[in-house]
Amino acid sequence: MNIYVSNLSSDIQDDDLMKMFAAYGPVQSVEIPKDIFSGESRGFGFIEMNDNIAAQKAIDALHEVEVDSLSLSVQQYNN
């Protein structure tokens, strides 16, 4: 399942998201798009988890969790 996370702080890194989601199951990939000029996070990211049950648990657990004073929005991403 692909997961979309928004409202990320500019300080968060791929490894940070990997650790957060890995608590719920194996993570295949994490990508936080960066601004091409500043190199900072654009405020959103994508996580891929092959186990749909684990992915749904992560979505349920992490949606609206506060990280770096920002409330995360976590949802399934249908590309």
mmCIF file of the N, C-alpha and C atoms, coordinates in Angstrom:
data_MODEL
# 
_entry.id   MODEL 
# 
loop_
_atom_site.group_PDB 
_atom_site.id 
_atom_site.type_symbol 
_atom_site.label_atom_id 
_atom_site.label_alt_id 
_atom_site.label_comp_id 
_atom_site.label_asym_id 
_atom_site.label_entity_id 
_atom_site.label_seq_id 
_atom_site.pdbx_PDB_ins_code 
_atom_site.Cartn_x 
_atom_site.Cartn_y 
_atom_site.Cartn_z 
_atom_site.occupancy 
_atom_site.B_iso_or_equiv 
_atom_site.pdbx_formal_charge 
_atom_site.auth_seq_id 
_atom_site.auth_comp_id 
_atom_site.auth_asym_id 
_atom_site.auth_atom_id 
_atom_site.pdbx_PDB_model_num 
ATOM 1   N N  . MET A 1 1  ? 0.855  -1.179 0.000  1.00 0.00 ? 1  MET A N  1 
ATOM 2   C CA . MET A 1 1  ? 0.000  0.000  0.000  1.00 0.00 ? 1  MET A CA 1 
ATOM 3   C C  . MET A 1 1  ? 0.897  1.237  0.000  1.00 0.00 ? 1  MET A C  1 
ATOM 4   N N  . ASN A 1 2  ? 0.517  2.209  -0.774 1.00 0.00 ? 2  ASN A N  1 
ATOM 5   C CA . ASN A 1 2  ? 1.214  3.488  -0.793 1.00 0.00 ? 2  ASN A CA 1 
ATOM 6   C C  . ASN A 1 2  ? 0.521  4.439  0.170  1.00 0.00 ? 2  ASN A C  1 
ATOM 7   N N  . ILE A 1 3  ? 1.326  5.182  0.900  1.00 0.00 ? 3  ILE A N  1 
ATOM 8   C CA . ILE A 1 3  ? 0.824  6.092  1.930  1.00 0.00 ? 3  ILE A CA 1 
ATOM 9   C C  . ILE A 1 3  ? 1.356  7.487  1.637  1.00 0.00 ? 3  ILE A C  1 
ATOM 10  N N  . TYR A 1 4  ? 0.479  8.470  1.792  1.00 0.00 ? 4  TYR A N  1 
ATOM 11  C CA . TYR A 1 4  ? 0.837  9.876  1.610  1.00 0.00 ? 4  TYR A CA 1 
ATOM 12  C C  . TYR A 1 4  ? 0.821  10.542 2.976  1.00 0.00 ? 4  TYR A C  1 
ATOM 13  N N  . VAL A 1 5  ? 1.901  11.240 3.306  1.00 0.00 ? 5  VAL A N  1 
ATOM 14  C CA . VAL A 1 5  ? 2.005  11.955 4.577  1.00 0.00 ? 5  VAL A CA 1 
ATOM 15  C C  . VAL A 1 5  ? 2.243  13.422 4.258  1.00 0.00 ? 5  VAL A C  1 
ATOM 16  N N  . SER A 1 6  ? 1.425  14.289 4.831  1.00 0.00 ? 6  SER A N  1 
ATOM 17  C CA . SER A 1 6  ? 1.623  15.719 4.605  1.00 0.00 ? 6  SER A CA 1 
ATOM 18  C C  . SER A 1 6  ? 1.727  16.452 5.935  1.00 0.00 ? 6  SER A C  1 
ATOM 19  N N  . ASN A 1 7  ? 2.075  17.711 5.840  1.00 0.00 ? 7  ASN A N  1 
ATOM 20  C CA . ASN A 1 7  ? 2.299  18.587 6.982  1.00 0.00 ? 7  ASN A CA 1 
ATOM 21  C C  . ASN A 1 7  ? 3.578  18.204 7.733  1.00 0.00 ? 7  ASN A C  1 
ATOM 22  N N  . LEU A 1 8  ? 4.596  17.804 6.965  1.00 0.00 ? 8  LEU A N  1 
ATOM 23  C CA . LEU A 1 8  ? 5.899  17.468 7.544  1.00 0.00 ? 8  LEU A CA 1 
ATOM 24  C C  . LEU A 1 8  ? 6.719  18.737 7.748  1.00 0.00 ? 8  LEU A C  1 
ATOM 25  N N  . SER A 1 9  ? 7.503  18.760 8.810  1.00 0.00 ? 9  SER A N  1 
ATOM 26  C CA . SER A 1 9  ? 8.402  19.893 9.023  1.00 0.00 ? 9  SER A CA 1 
ATOM 27  C C  . SER A 1 9  ? 9.541  19.821 8.012  1.00 0.00 ? 9  SER A C  1 
ATOM 28  N N  . SER A 1 10 ? 10.192 20.930 7.796  1.00 0.00 ? 10 SER A N  1 
ATOM 29  C CA . SER A 1 10 ? 11.301 20.964 6.842  1.00 0.00 ? 10 SER A CA 1 
ATOM 30  C C  . SER A 1 10 ? 12.519 20.215 7.370  1.00 0.00 ? 10 SER A C  1 
ATOM 31  N N  . ASP A 1 11 ? 12.526 19.893 8.664  1.00 0.00 ? 11 ASP A N  1 
ATOM 32  C CA . ASP A 1 11 ? 13.664 19.196 9.275  1.00 0.00 ? 11 ASP A CA 1 
ATOM 33  C C  . ASP A 1 11 ? 13.584 17.679 9.156  1.00 0.00 ? 11 ASP A C  1 
ATOM 34  N N  . ILE A 1 12 ? 12.418 17.141 8.861  1.00 0.00 ? 12 ILE A N  1 
ATOM 35  C CA . ILE A 1 12 ? 12.255 15.684 8.869  1.00 0.00 ? 12 ILE A CA 1 
ATOM 36  C C  . ILE A 1 12 ? 12.975 15.063 7.668  1.00 0.00 ? 12 ILE A C  1 
ATOM 37  N N  . GLN A 1 13 ? 13.583 13.912 7.905  1.00 0.00 ? 13 GLN A N  1 
ATOM 38  C CA . GLN A 1 13 ? 14.355 13.202 6.887  1.00 0.00 ? 13 GLN A CA 1 
ATOM 39  C C  . GLN A 1 13 ? 13.698 11.859 6.569  1.00 0.00 ? 13 GLN A C  1 
ATOM 40  N N  . ASP A 1 14 ? 14.117 11.247 5.462  1.00 0.00 ? 14 ASP A N  1 
ATOM 41  C CA . ASP A 1 14 ? 13.592 9.935  5.073  1.00 0.00 ? 14 ASP A CA 1 
ATOM 42  C C  . ASP A 1 14 ? 13.730 8.922  6.203  1.00 0.00 ? 14 ASP A C  1 
ATOM 43  N N  . ASP A 1 15 ? 14.888 8.917  6.866  1.00 0.00 ? 15 ASP A N  1 
ATOM 44  C CA . ASP A 1 15 ? 15.125 7.960  7.955  1.00 0.00 ? 15 ASP A CA 1 
ATOM 45  C C  . ASP A 1 15 ? 14.141 8.144  9.106  1.00 0.00 ? 15 ASP A C  1 
ATOM 46  N N  . ASP A 1 16 ? 13.748 9.390  9.377  1.00 0.00 ? 16 ASP A N  1 
ATOM 47  C CA . ASP A 1 16 ? 12.783 9.655  10.445 1.00 0.00 ? 16 ASP A CA 1 
ATOM 48  C C  . ASP A 1 16 ? 11.442 9.002  10.128 1.00 0.00 ? 16 ASP A C  1 
ATOM 49  N N  . LEU A 1 17 ? 10.975 9.174  8.885  1.00 0.00 ? 17 LEU A N  1 
ATOM 50  C CA . LEU A 1 17 ? 9.707  8.555  8.484  1.00 0.00 ? 17 LEU A CA 1 
ATOM 51  C C  . LEU A 1 17 ? 9.828  7.038  8.468  1.00 0.00 ? 17 LEU A C  1 
ATOM 52  N N  . MET A 1 18 ? 10.964 6.540  8.015  1.00 0.00 ? 18 MET A N  1 
ATOM 53  C CA . MET A 1 18 ? 11.195 5.092  7.981  1.00 0.00 ? 18 MET A CA 1 
ATOM 54  C C  . MET A 1 18 ? 11.028 4.509  9.386  1.00 0.00 ? 18 MET A C  1 
ATOM 55  N N  . LYS A 1 19 ? 11.638 5.132  10.373 1.00 0.00 ? 19 LYS A N  1 
ATOM 56  C CA . LYS A 1 19 ? 11.548 4.645  11.757 1.00 0.00 ? 19 LYS A CA 1 
ATOM 57  C C  . LYS A 1 19 ? 10.113 4.706  12.277 1.00 0.00 ? 19 LYS A C  1 
ATOM 58  N N  . MET A 1 20 ? 9.406  5.795  11.976 1.00 0.00 ? 20 MET A N  1 
ATOM 59  C CA . MET A 1 20 ? 8.025  5.939  12.448 1.00 0.00 ? 20 MET A CA 1 
ATOM 60  C C  . MET A 1 20 ? 7.141  4.823  11.905 1.00 0.00 ? 20 MET A C  1 
ATOM 61  N N  . PHE A 1 21 ? 7.245  4.553  10.611 1.00 0.00 ? 21 PHE A N  1 
ATOM 62  C CA . PHE A 1 21 ? 6.368  3.574  9.975  1.00 0.00 ? 21 PHE A CA 1 
ATOM 63  C C  . PHE A 1 21 ? 6.833  2.145  10.195 1.00 0.00 ? 21 PHE A C  1 
ATOM 64  N N  . ALA A 1 22 ? 8.127  1.927  10.357 1.00 0.00 ? 22 ALA A N  1 
ATOM 65  C CA . ALA A 1 22 ? 8.659  0.578  10.582 1.00 0.00 ? 22 ALA A CA 1 
ATOM 66  C C  . ALA A 1 22 ? 8.169  -0.009 11.898 1.00 0.00 ? 22 ALA A C  1 
ATOM 67  N N  . ALA A 1 23 ? 7.711  0.822  12.803 1.00 0.00 ? 23 ALA A N  1 
ATOM 68  C CA . ALA A 1 23 ? 7.148  0.328  14.064 1.00 0.00 ? 23 ALA A CA 1 
ATOM 69  C C  . ALA A 1 23 ? 5.879  -0.486 13.819 1.00 0.00 ? 23 ALA A C  1 
ATOM 70  N N  . TYR A 1 24 ? 5.277  -0.359 12.636 1.00 0.00 ? 24 TYR A N  1 
ATOM 71  C CA . TYR A 1 24 ? 4.020  -1.050 12.314 1.00 0.00 ? 24 TYR A CA 1 
ATOM 72  C C  . TYR A 1 24 ? 4.198  -2.180 11.312 1.00 0.00 ? 24 TYR A C  1 
ATOM 73  N N  . GLY A 1 25 ? 5.364  -2.280 10.696 1.00 0.00 ? 25 GLY A N  1 
ATOM 74  C CA . GLY A 1 25 ? 5.630  -3.344 9.737  1.00 0.00 ? 25 GLY A CA 1 
ATOM 75  C C  . GLY A 1 25 ? 6.736  -2.943 8.784  1.00 0.00 ? 25 GLY A C  1 
ATOM 76  N N  . PRO A 1 26 ? 7.144  -3.884 7.928  1.00 0.00 ? 26 PRO A N  1 
ATOM 77  C CA . PRO A 1 26 ? 8.239  -3.610 6.992  1.00 0.00 ? 26 PRO A CA 1 
ATOM 78  C C  . PRO A 1 26 ? 7.903  -2.483 6.009  1.00 0.00 ? 26 PRO A C  1 
ATOM 79  N N  . VAL A 1 27 ? 8.851  -1.586 5.841  1.00 0.00 ? 27 VAL A N  1 
ATOM 80  C CA . VAL A 1 27 ? 8.705  -0.460 4.920  1.00 0.00 ? 27 VAL A CA 1 
ATOM 81  C C  . VAL A 1 27 ? 9.579  -0.725 3.698  1.00 0.00 ? 27 VAL A C  1 
ATOM 82  N N  . GLN A 1 28 ? 8.976  -0.672 2.516  1.00 0.00 ? 28 GLN A N  1 
ATOM 83  C CA . GLN A 1 28 ? 9.722  -0.914 1.282  1.00 0.00 ? 28 GLN A CA 1 
ATOM 84  C C  . GLN A 1 28 ? 10.472 0.335  0.824  1.00 0.00 ? 28 GLN A C  1 
ATOM 85  N N  . SER A 1 29 ? 9.829  1.483  0.943  1.00 0.00 ? 29 SER A N  1 
ATOM 86  C CA . SER A 1 29 ? 10.499 2.708  0.503  1.00 0.00 ? 29 SER A CA 1 
ATOM 87  C C  . SER A 1 29 ? 9.889  3.931  1.175  1.00 0.00 ? 29 SER A C  1 
ATOM 88  N N  . VAL A 1 30 ? 10.699 4.976  1.241  1.00 0.00 ? 30 VAL A N  1 
ATOM 89  C CA . VAL A 1 30 ? 10.279 6.276  1.770  1.00 0.00 ? 30 VAL A CA 1 
ATOM 90  C C  . VAL A 1 30 ? 10.865 7.337  0.851  1.00 0.00 ? 30 VAL A C  1 
ATOM 91  N N  . GLU A 1 31 ? 10.050 8.312  0.513  1.00 0.00 ? 31 GLU A N  1 
ATOM 92  C CA . GLU A 1 31 ? 10.544 9.431  -0.291 1.00 0.00 ? 31 GLU A CA 1 
ATOM 93  C C  . GLU A 1 31 ? 9.924  10.722 0.211  1.00 0.00 ? 31 GLU A C  1 
ATOM 94  N N  . ILE A 1 32 ? 10.772 11.677 0.537  1.00 0.00 ? 32 ILE A N  1 
ATOM 95  C CA . ILE A 1 32 ? 10.326 13.024 0.876  1.00 0.00 ? 32 ILE A CA 1 
ATOM 96  C C  . ILE A 1 32 ? 10.875 13.941 -0.215 1.00 0.00 ? 32 ILE A C  1 
ATOM 97  N N  . PRO A 1 33 ? 10.020 14.416 -1.123 1.00 0.00 ? 33 PRO A N  1 
ATOM 98  C CA . PRO A 1 33 ? 10.501 15.310 -2.182 1.00 0.00 ? 33 PRO A CA 1 
ATOM 99  C C  . PRO A 1 33 ? 11.135 16.571 -1.589 1.00 0.00 ? 33 PRO A C  1 
ATOM 100 N N  . LYS A 1 34 ? 12.221 16.987 -2.202 1.00 0.00 ? 34 LYS A N  1 
ATOM 101 C CA . LYS A 1 34 ? 12.965 18.165 -1.737 1.00 0.00 ? 34 LYS A CA 1 
ATOM 102 C C  . LYS A 1 34 ? 12.837 19.305 -2.745 1.00 0.00 ? 34 LYS A C  1 
ATOM 103 N N  . ASP A 1 35 ? 12.873 20.521 -2.230 1.00 0.00 ? 35 ASP A N  1 
ATOM 104 C CA . ASP A 1 35 ? 12.915 21.702 -3.075 1.00 0.00 ? 35 ASP A CA 1 
ATOM 105 C C  . ASP A 1 35 ? 14.239 21.690 -3.841 1.00 0.00 ? 35 ASP A C  1 
ATOM 106 N N  . ILE A 1 36 ? 14.194 21.904 -5.140 1.00 0.00 ? 36 ILE A N  1 
ATOM 107 C CA . ILE A 1 36 ? 15.414 21.787 -5.943 1.00 0.00 ? 36 ILE A CA 1 
ATOM 108 C C  . ILE A 1 36 ? 16.426 22.899 -5.657 1.00 0.00 ? 36 ILE A C  1 
ATOM 109 N N  . PHE A 1 37 ? 15.970 24.013 -5.117 1.00 0.00 ? 37 PHE A N  1 
ATOM 110 C CA . PHE A 1 37 ? 16.885 25.123 -4.846 1.00 0.00 ? 37 PHE A CA 1 
ATOM 111 C C  . PHE A 1 37 ? 17.430 25.090 -3.424 1.00 0.00 ? 37 PHE A C  1 
ATOM 112 N N  . SER A 1 38 ? 16.557 24.877 -2.449 1.00 0.00 ? 38 SER A N  1 
ATOM 113 C CA . SER A 1 38 ? 16.994 24.913 -1.046 1.00 0.00 ? 38 SER A CA 1 
ATOM 114 C C  . SER A 1 38 ? 17.400 23.546 -0.511 1.00 0.00 ? 38 SER A C  1 
ATOM 115 N N  . GLY A 1 39 ? 16.892 22.472 -1.135 1.00 0.00 ? 39 GLY A N  1 
ATOM 116 C CA . GLY A 1 39 ? 17.168 21.126 -0.634 1.00 0.00 ? 39 GLY A CA 1 
ATOM 117 C C  . GLY A 1 39 ? 16.313 20.739 0.554  1.00 0.00 ? 39 GLY A C  1 
ATOM 118 N N  . GLU A 1 40 ? 15.421 21.628 0.987  1.00 0.00 ? 40 GLU A N  1 
ATOM 119 C CA . GLU A 1 40 ? 14.549 21.342 2.131  1.00 0.00 ? 40 GLU A CA 1 
ATOM 120 C C  . GLU A 1 40 ? 13.329 20.537 1.695  1.00 0.00 ? 40 GLU A C  1 
ATOM 121 N N  . SER A 1 41 ? 12.759 19.842 2.670  1.00 0.00 ? 41 SER A N  1 
ATOM 122 C CA . SER A 1 41 ? 11.537 19.079 2.446  1.00 0.00 ? 41 SER A CA 1 
ATOM 123 C C  . SER A 1 41 ? 10.447 19.991 1.899  1.00 0.00 ? 41 SER A C  1 
ATOM 124 N N  . ARG A 1 42 ? 9.645  19.444 0.991  1.00 0.00 ? 42 ARG A N  1 
ATOM 125 C CA . ARG A 1 42 ? 8.507  20.201 0.458  1.00 0.00 ? 42 ARG A CA 1 
ATOM 126 C C  . ARG A 1 42 ? 7.270  20.032 1.333  1.00 0.00 ? 42 ARG A C  1 
ATOM 127 N N  . GLY A 1 43 ? 7.410  19.308 2.461  1.00 0.00 ? 43 GLY A N  1 
ATOM 128 C CA . GLY A 1 43 ? 6.324  19.215 3.429  1.00 0.00 ? 43 GLY A CA 1 
ATOM 129 C C  . GLY A 1 43 ? 5.440  17.999 3.287  1.00 0.00 ? 43 GLY A C  1 
ATOM 130 N N  . PHE A 1 44 ? 5.808  17.083 2.387  1.00 0.00 ? 44 PHE A N  1 
ATOM 131 C CA . PHE A 1 44 ? 5.029  15.855 2.242  1.00 0.00 ? 44 PHE A CA 1 
ATOM 132 C C  . PHE A 1 44 ? 5.962  14.717 1.859  1.00 0.00 ? 44 PHE A C  1 
ATOM 133 N N  . GLY A 1 45 ? 5.440  13.492 1.974  1.00 0.00 ? 45 GLY A N  1 
ATOM 134 C CA . GLY A 1 45 ? 6.254  12.335 1.628  1.00 0.00 ? 45 GLY A CA 1 
ATOM 135 C C  . GLY A 1 45 ? 5.399  11.134 1.283  1.00 0.00 ? 45 GLY A C  1 
ATOM 136 N N  . PHE A 1 46 ? 6.059  10.102 0.774  1.00 0.00 ? 46 PHE A N  1 
ATOM 137 C CA . PHE A 1 46 ? 5.399  8.870  0.365  1.00 0.00 ? 46 PHE A CA 1 
ATOM 138 C C  . PHE A 1 46 ? 6.093  7.687  1.023  1.00 0.00 ? 46 PHE A C  1 
ATOM 139 N N  . ILE A 1 47 ? 5.311  6.753  1.505  1.00 0.00 ? 47 ILE A N  1 
ATOM 140 C CA . ILE A 1 47 ? 5.817  5.538  2.121  1.00 0.00 ? 47 ILE A CA 1 
ATOM 141 C C  . ILE A 1 47 ? 5.168  4.369  1.409  1.00 0.00 ? 47 ILE A C  1 
ATOM 142 N N  . GLU A 1 48 ? 5.933  3.330  1.132  1.00 0.00 ? 48 GLU A N  1 
ATOM 143 C CA . GLU A 1 48 ? 5.382  2.112  0.546  1.00 0.00 ? 48 GLU A CA 1 
ATOM 144 C C  . GLU A 1 48 ? 5.567  0.974  1.533  1.00 0.00 ? 48 GLU A C  1 
ATOM 145 N N  . MET A 1 49 ? 4.450  0.305  1.851  1.00 0.00 ? 49 MET A N  1 
ATOM 146 C CA . MET A 1 49 ? 4.459  -0.872 2.720  1.00 0.00 ? 49 MET A CA 1 
ATOM 147 C C  . MET A 1 49 ? 3.698  -1.972 1.991  1.00 0.00 ? 49 MET A C  1 
ATOM 148 N N  . ASN A 1 50 ? 4.299  -3.155 1.856  1.00 0.00 ? 50 ASN A N  1 
ATOM 149 C CA . ASN A 1 50 ? 3.641  -4.247 1.132  1.00 0.00 ? 50 ASN A CA 1 
ATOM 150 C C  . ASN A 1 50 ? 2.541  -4.921 1.938  1.00 0.00 ? 50 ASN A C  1 
ATOM 151 N N  . ASP A 1 51 ? 2.641  -4.873 3.261  1.00 0.00 ? 51 ASP A N  1 
ATOM 152 C CA . ASP A 1 51 ? 1.641  -5.489 4.133  1.00 0.00 ? 51 ASP A CA 1 
ATOM 153 C C  . ASP A 1 51 ? 0.511  -4.484 4.364  1.00 0.00 ? 51 ASP A C  1 
ATOM 154 N N  . ASN A 1 52 ? -0.633 -4.705 3.708  1.00 0.00 ? 52 ASN A N  1 
ATOM 155 C CA . ASN A 1 52 ? -1.744 -3.751 3.792  1.00 0.00 ? 52 ASN A CA 1 
ATOM 156 C C  . ASN A 1 52 ? -2.297 -3.603 5.199  1.00 0.00 ? 52 ASN A C  1 
ATOM 157 N N  . ILE A 1 53 ? -2.283 -4.672 5.970  1.00 0.00 ? 53 ILE A N  1 
ATOM 158 C CA . ILE A 1 53 ? -2.784 -4.594 7.349  1.00 0.00 ? 53 ILE A CA 1 
ATOM 159 C C  . ILE A 1 53 ? -1.864 -3.712 8.180  1.00 0.00 ? 53 ILE A C  1 
ATOM 160 N N  . ALA A 1 54 ? -0.563 -3.915 8.055  1.00 0.00 ? 54 ALA A N  1 
ATOM 161 C CA . ALA A 1 54 ? 0.407  -3.087 8.779  1.00 0.00 ? 54 ALA A CA 1 
ATOM 162 C C  . ALA A 1 54 ? 0.308  -1.633 8.324  1.00 0.00 ? 54 ALA A C  1 
ATOM 163 N N  . ALA A 1 55 ? 0.129  -1.428 7.029  1.00 0.00 ? 55 ALA A N  1 
ATOM 164 C CA . ALA A 1 55 ? 0.015  -0.070 6.497  1.00 0.00 ? 55 ALA A CA 1 
ATOM 165 C C  . ALA A 1 55 ? -1.208 0.637  7.073  1.00 0.00 ? 55 ALA A C  1 
ATOM 166 N N  . GLN A 1 56 ? -2.338 -0.060 7.143  1.00 0.00 ? 56 GLN A N  1 
ATOM 167 C CA . GLN A 1 56 ? -3.546 0.552  7.695  1.00 0.00 ? 56 GLN A CA 1 
ATOM 168 C C  . GLN A 1 56 ? -3.372 0.861  9.178  1.00 0.00 ? 56 GLN A C  1 
ATOM 169 N N  . LYS A 1 57 ? -2.680 -0.017 9.898  1.00 0.00 ? 57 LYS A N  1 
ATOM 170 C CA . LYS A 1 57 ? -2.398 0.250  11.321 1.00 0.00 ? 57 LYS A CA 1 
ATOM 171 C C  . LYS A 1 57 ? -1.546 1.506  11.466 1.00 0.00 ? 57 LYS A C  1 
ATOM 172 N N  . ALA A 1 58 ? -0.561 1.659  10.598 1.00 0.00 ? 58 ALA A N  1 
ATOM 173 C CA . ALA A 1 58 ? 0.293  2.848  10.637 1.00 0.00 ? 58 ALA A CA 1 
ATOM 174 C C  . ALA A 1 58 ? -0.519 4.106  10.342 1.00 0.00 ? 58 ALA A C  1 
ATOM 175 N N  . ILE A 1 59 ? -1.381 4.037  9.339  1.00 0.00 ? 59 ILE A N  1 
ATOM 176 C CA . ILE A 1 59 ? -2.226 5.184  9.001  1.00 0.00 ? 59 ILE A CA 1 
ATOM 177 C C  . ILE A 1 59 ? -3.096 5.559  10.195 1.00 0.00 ? 59 ILE A C  1 
ATOM 178 N N  . ASP A 1 60 ? -3.760 4.566  10.773 1.00 0.00 ? 60 ASP A N  1 
ATOM 179 C CA . ASP A 1 60 ? -4.652 4.823  11.908 1.00 0.00 ? 60 ASP A CA 1 
ATOM 180 C C  . ASP A 1 60 ? -3.897 5.397  13.101 1.00 0.00 ? 60 ASP A C  1 
ATOM 181 N N  . ALA A 1 61 ? -2.696 4.882  13.349 1.00 0.00 ? 61 ALA A N  1 
ATOM 182 C CA . ALA A 1 61 ? -1.934 5.298  14.527 1.00 0.00 ? 61 ALA A CA 1 
ATOM 183 C C  . ALA A 1 61 ? -1.261 6.659  14.353 1.00 0.00 ? 61 ALA A C  1 
ATOM 184 N N  . LEU A 1 62 ? -0.830 6.984  13.143 1.00 0.00 ? 62 LEU A N  1 
ATOM 185 C CA . LEU A 1 62 ? -0.011 8.179  12.945 1.00 0.00 ? 62 LEU A CA 1 
ATOM 186 C C  . LEU A 1 62 ? -0.781 9.389  12.419 1.00 0.00 ? 62 LEU A C  1 
ATOM 187 N N  . HIS A 1 63 ? -2.004 9.186  11.936 1.00 0.00 ? 63 HIS A N  1 
ATOM 188 C CA . HIS A 1 63 ? -2.796 10.314 11.442 1.00 0.00 ? 63 HIS A CA 1 
ATOM 189 C C  . HIS A 1 63 ? -3.076 11.275 12.596 1.00 0.00 ? 63 HIS A C  1 
ATOM 190 N N  . GLU A 1 64 ? -2.772 12.543 12.377 1.00 0.00 ? 64 GLU A N  1 
ATOM 191 C CA . GLU A 1 64 ? -2.973 13.627 13.335 1.00 0.00 ? 64 GLU A CA 1 
ATOM 192 C C  . GLU A 1 64 ? -2.038 13.567 14.541 1.00 0.00 ? 64 GLU A C  1 
ATOM 193 N N  . VAL A 1 65 ? -0.970 12.766 14.457 1.00 0.00 ? 65 VAL A N  1 
ATOM 194 C CA . VAL A 1 65 ? 0.056  12.764 15.498 1.00 0.00 ? 65 VAL A CA 1 
ATOM 195 C C  . VAL A 1 65 ? 0.905  14.019 15.309 1.00 0.00 ? 65 VAL A C  1 
ATOM 196 N N  . GLU A 1 66 ? 1.288  14.640 16.416 1.00 0.00 ? 66 GLU A N  1 
ATOM 197 C CA . GLU A 1 66 ? 2.089  15.855 16.344 1.00 0.00 ? 66 GLU A CA 1 
ATOM 198 C C  . GLU A 1 66 ? 3.576  15.511 16.291 1.00 0.00 ? 66 GLU A C  1 
ATOM 199 N N  . VAL A 1 67 ? 4.246  16.024 15.263 1.00 0.00 ? 67 VAL A N  1 
ATOM 200 C CA . VAL A 1 67 ? 5.691  15.849 15.092 1.00 0.00 ? 67 VAL A CA 1 
ATOM 201 C C  . VAL A 1 67 ? 6.280  17.227 14.790 1.00 0.00 ? 67 VAL A C  1 
ATOM 202 N N  . ASP A 1 68 ? 7.241  17.647 15.589 1.00 0.00 ? 68 ASP A N  1 
ATOM 203 C CA . ASP A 1 68 ? 7.855  18.974 15.419 1.00 0.00 ? 68 ASP A CA 1 
ATOM 204 C C  . ASP A 1 68 ? 6.794  20.073 15.403 1.00 0.00 ? 68 ASP A C  1 
ATOM 205 N N  . SER A 1 69 ? 5.836  19.967 16.315 1.00 0.00 ? 69 SER A N  1 
ATOM 206 C CA . SER A 1 69 ? 4.755  20.951 16.486 1.00 0.00 ? 69 SER A CA 1 
ATOM 207 C C  . SER A 1 69 ? 3.785  21.022 15.312 1.00 0.00 ? 69 SER A C  1 
ATOM 208 N N  . LEU A 1 70 ? 3.812  20.023 14.430 1.00 0.00 ? 70 LEU A N  1 
ATOM 209 C CA . LEU A 1 70 ? 2.873  19.964 13.307 1.00 0.00 ? 70 LEU A CA 1 
ATOM 210 C C  . LEU A 1 70 ? 2.075  18.668 13.380 1.00 0.00 ? 70 LEU A C  1 
ATOM 211 N N  . SER A 1 71 ? 0.785  18.743 13.090 1.00 0.00 ? 71 SER A N  1 
ATOM 212 C CA . SER A 1 71 ? -0.088 17.573 13.102 1.00 0.00 ? 71 SER A CA 1 
ATOM 213 C C  . SER A 1 71 ? -0.034 16.891 11.734 1.00 0.00 ? 71 SER A C  1 
ATOM 214 N N  . LEU A 1 72 ? 0.459  15.650 11.704 1.00 0.00 ? 72 LEU A N  1 
ATOM 215 C CA . LEU A 1 72 ? 0.593  14.922 10.446 1.00 0.00 ? 72 LEU A CA 1 
ATOM 216 C C  . LEU A 1 72 ? -0.763 14.555 9.862  1.00 0.00 ? 72 LEU A C  1 
ATOM 217 N N  . SER A 1 73 ? -0.847 14.572 8.552  1.00 0.00 ? 73 SER A N  1 
ATOM 218 C CA . SER A 1 73 ? -1.989 14.019 7.839  1.00 0.00 ? 73 SER A CA 1 
ATOM 219 C C  . SER A 1 73 ? -1.472 12.782 7.118  1.00 0.00 ? 73 SER A C  1 
ATOM 220 N N  . VAL A 1 74 ? -2.035 11.616 7.451  1.00 0.00 ? 74 VAL A N  1 
ATOM 221 C CA . VAL A 1 74 ? -1.561 10.345 6.905  1.00 0.00 ? 74 VAL A CA 1 
ATOM 222 C C  . VAL A 1 74 ? -2.746 9.639  6.262  1.00 0.00 ? 74 VAL A C  1 
ATOM 223 N N  . GLN A 1 75 ? -2.603 9.271  4.989  1.00 0.00 ? 75 GLN A N  1 
ATOM 224 C CA . GLN A 1 75 ? -3.705 8.611  4.290  1.00 0.00 ? 75 GLN A CA 1 
ATOM 225 C C  . GLN A 1 75 ? -3.181 7.699  3.193  1.00 0.00 ? 75 GLN A C  1 
ATOM 226 N N  . GLN A 1 76 ? -4.031 6.785  2.772  1.00 0.00 ? 76 GLN A N  1 
ATOM 227 C CA . GLN A 1 76 ? -3.673 5.909  1.658  1.00 0.00 ? 76 GLN A CA 1 
ATOM 228 C C  . GLN A 1 76 ? -3.546 6.762  0.403  1.00 0.00 ? 76 GLN A C  1 
ATOM 229 N N  . TYR A 1 77 ? -2.547 6.434  -0.410 1.00 0.00 ? 77 TYR A N  1 
ATOM 230 C CA . TYR A 1 77 ? -2.306 7.173  -1.646 1.00 0.00 ? 77 TYR A CA 1 
ATOM 231 C C  . TYR A 1 77 ? -2.620 6.266  -2.822 1.00 0.00 ? 77 TYR A C  1 
ATOM 232 N N  . ASN A 1 78 ? -3.554 6.694  -3.643 1.00 0.00 ? 78 ASN A N  1 
ATOM 233 C CA . ASN A 1 78 ? -3.923 5.933  -4.843 1.00 0.00 ? 78 ASN A CA 1 
ATOM 234 C C  . ASN A 1 78 ? -3.368 6.653  -6.051 1.00 0.00 ? 78 ASN A C  1 
ATOM 235 N N  . ASN A 1 79 ? -2.235 6.165  -6.548 1.00 0.00 ? 79 ASN A N  1 
ATOM 236 C CA . ASN A 1 79 ? -1.615 6.844  -7.685 1.00 0.00 ? 79 ASN A CA 1 
ATOM 237 C C  . ASN A 1 79 ? -2.113 6.305  -8.994 1.00 0.00 ? 79 ASN A C  1 
# 
